[in-house]
Amino acid sequence: MIRCLDVHKAYRRRDRRTPALRGVDLEIDRPGFVAVMGPSGSGKSTLLHLLAALDRPDAGEVWVSGERIDQLDDASLTRFRRRGVGVVFQQFNLIPTMTARDNVKLPGVLAGERDRDLDDRASELLDALGVLPRAEHRPDALSGGEQQRVAIARALLFEPRVLLADEPTGALDSASSAALWTLLGSIAEGRDMTILMVTHEPAAAAHCREVFVLADGVVADHFDSGGLDAAGVATRYQRAGR
C-alpha cells in the first residue's frame, strides 16, 4: 500500500541546506490505521507531503497503491492527487462560502463529473460520517468535529485506497478527537483502505494498528500498538528517542 525506499529530502534557504529526511525506509503492506509519530522537525510532514505527491524526494523511491509516484510527470501527478490518494489536514480547508455538501462535491466538480452522481455520493459519505443532517450548512455553522468529518468525506469522494491525515485532531477538543480517531479506524476497516495519520499524540497512536517513529529524518522505531494504551505508546515512543 505504501512503500518508501531510502528516501531523502532537503530544503534550501539562501545558502543553507537543511535535511528533512535522511534515508527513510518504510513499508505498509496491508490496509489498516497506521500512525507516524515524531517530534517537531523529525520529518513527519515532509514524509506526508511526499506520499501525497505534493513534493518530490531528492533521492529514493516512493510507492503508493502499487504506483511509483516520485517519477510521475505533471499530468500523472494531477491524476494521482485527484483519485489515488485522499488528504485531510489539521485546519479542515473547507471553502467558507460553500455548504458541506458542495465542499464534498468540489473535487468531482473540478474533475467535470455529473452533478447528480456527485450529489448521490456526497449524501452517502455525509451519511456514513454522521453529518448528513448538516449537509446544507456552511462551515461557520458547523462544529470543529463536524467540519473535520466533512473534510474526510471530501477526501473519500473518489474512493482512494490510501488516506493521509496530517494531525487531523490538532484543532479539536479531547472528546471530538477521540471520536475522530475511532471513526478513522472504522473507515480503514470498513473500506479496506490504509489510513496513515501523522501525529505527536500517544492517545491518537493508541487507536492505530502500528506506529512508525521518525527521529532526525529516519525511522527510529516501528512497533505494533495492539493492546497498548496511550501510556504504553508514550513509553515506547520515548524509548525510541533515546
Buried (B, 14 or more C-beta within 10 A) or exposed (E): BBBBBEBBBBEEEEEEEEBBBBBBEBEBEEBBBBBBBBEEBBBBBBBBBBBBBBBBBEEBBBBBBEBEBBEBEEEBBEEBBBBBBBBBBBEBEBEEEBBBBBBBBBBBEEBEBEEEEBBEBBBBBBEBBEBBEBBEBBBEEBEBBBBBBBBBBBBBBBEBBBBBBBBBBBBBEEEBBBBBBEBBBEBBBEBEBBBBBBBBBBBBBBBBBBBBBBBBBBBBBBBEBEEBEBEBBBEBBEEBBE
